[in-house]
Structure formats: C-alpha cells, structure tokens
Amino acid sequence: MCRQIKENLANVRRNIQAACETAGRNPETVTLIAVSKTKPLKFLLEAYEAGVRDFGENKVQEIVEKAPAMPPDASFHMIGHLQRNKVKQVLPYVVMIHSVDSVRLAEEIQKEAEKLGRTVDILLEVNVAKEESKFGFFPEDTEAAVMEIARFSNLRIQGLMTIAPFVENPEENRSVFQKLYQLSVDIKKKNIDNVSMSVLSMGMTGDYPVAVQEGADMIRVGTGIFGAR
Ligand SMILES: *Cc1c(COP(=O)(O)O)cnc(C)c1O
C-alpha cells in the first residue's frame, strides 16, 4: 500500500506538471491537497512521508481525530459542508475553510475566530453549474456575499471554491472552471477591503488537469492518491 500511495502521488504530480506546461504556469503555484476523508491515519502518514503537507477532509469528526495525530507541519483544510454548531470544534485544527456557503456560516466562524483571537482564511463555495444537490452561492449572488462577509474582521476571504459536476469527460467541466476564474477576476477588480481573491480551489481526481490549465491554485485529489472510497 505504501508503494501504491507513493506511485499515485508521483503520477498526480506528473499530471500537474504536464498541465502547467500546457498552460505556461509554474507548477510550484499549484497546491495539491490530498483528500483523505474516510481513510485511516496510516494512509495520511504515508502521503506525508511522500511529501504531502496539505490534507482535505469533509467531516469535523475526522478532522478532530486525525489532525492532532499528525506531525505538526501537516495542515488540514475543511472542504465539506460545515454546520454552524460544529465551527467551534473544528476551528483550532484547520488552516482554511473552503466551503463557506452562507453568510450565516461566515458570521459563526467570525464569532468563534474572534474568541480565539485569530483570523481564519476562507473561500466562498460557488455552485457554478447550479446543481440542486450542491451547496454554494450561485455565481450571480457571489459578489454580494463577498461584500457582506468582508465586513467580518477576523475572516480573510482568500478566494473561491467549486465542486464541478460529475462528468465522464473532464473537458465538459472546462467551462465551469473558466467561469469560476472569470468570477474571481471580476470580484478582484472591485478591490474590496479584506478580500484578496488570490486562491481558486477547483479540480478533483476526474478533472484536475483541466482545472490546472484553467488557473486552479489548489486542487483537491482523493481517489487519485488514496484509491477508491
Ligand atoms: C471528496 C472530495 C474531493 C475529492 O474527490 P476525488 O474525486 O476522490 O478526488 C474533492 N473535493 C471535495 C469537496 C470532496 O468532498
């Protein structure tokens, strides 16, 4: 298994490299987040040994169990829908929350961040394809949400995140990634205080090379590293 995770990682890194070459990008500007949800700590440690420092989880319970057991320079990203009553519990263990999908959730994160005396990096989740089953702001509502959330002084809006539709051919998601990129450019132009728009979190196992070509700064790869769930 150790060997498999290592090989899978090498393969993902080669694909990132190739996508960057196609797009004329520096591969060092792409952060690979290894999505370790449902996987045991042993797997995370193997990925750590192979150089991974960023891990993505979608359940608070798993983060609070795994994060304290990992080496201190491993970082955890909350990428799943977050309930307001679990914000307090998860905050000490995460470097970034990718899945801020309502102003009320942002308000709760602000409240708890203030109590801890820290600032929290967040991304706003955008439901680009307007899928019923997905969380996130619709593209046309995102700028207004950014303006509201920018008022929370303990939050830093670093950018946007999307979960593209499940498709057979990753090319089908290219326009989704292009839309998220354009949305971030449009919002950046407004120069809103407290908002940087420097991070796009997009691309998963099925489509990350396309996402990288379209400007992803963070990609979230689970199956392609750890195998099927
Ligand atoms: C599970 C998950 C991923 C990783 O999915 P894979 O297809 O296994 O790479 C990425 N992002 C989010 C939000 C997820 O929940």
The ligand as a MOL file (V3000), in Angstrom:
LIG
                    3D

  0  0  0     0  0            999 V3000
M  V30 BEGIN CTAB
M  V30 COUNTS 15 15 0 0 0
M  V30 BEGIN ATOM
M  V30 1 C -14.2510 14.0120 -1.8480 0
M  V30 2 C -13.9580 15.3840 -2.3060 0
M  V30 3 C -12.8940 15.6420 -3.1990 0
M  V30 4 C -12.0040 14.5610 -3.7850 0
M  V30 5 O -12.7120 13.7460 -4.6720 0
M  V30 6 P -11.9580 12.6700 -5.5840 0
M  V30 7 O -12.8490 12.5110 -6.7570 0
M  V30 8 O -11.8410 11.4380 -4.7540 0
M  V30 9 O -10.6400 13.2260 -5.9360 0
M  V30 10 C -12.6530 16.9610 -3.5530 0
M  V30 11 N -13.4130 17.9710 -3.0800 0
M  V30 12 C -14.4240 17.7660 -2.2280 0
M  V30 13 C -15.2070 18.9280 -1.7320 0
M  V30 14 C -14.7400 16.4760 -1.8210 0
M  V30 15 O -15.7690 16.2750 -0.9730 0
M  V30 END ATOM
M  V30 BEGIN BOND
M  V30 1 1 1 2
M  V30 2 1 2 3
M  V30 3 2 2 14
M  V30 4 1 3 4
M  V30 5 2 3 10
M  V30 6 1 4 5
M  V30 7 1 5 6
M  V30 8 2 6 7
M  V30 9 1 6 8
M  V30 10 1 6 9
M  V30 11 1 10 11
M  V30 12 2 11 12
M  V30 13 1 12 13
M  V30 14 1 12 14
M  V30 15 1 14 15
M  V30 END BOND
M  V30 END CTAB
M  END
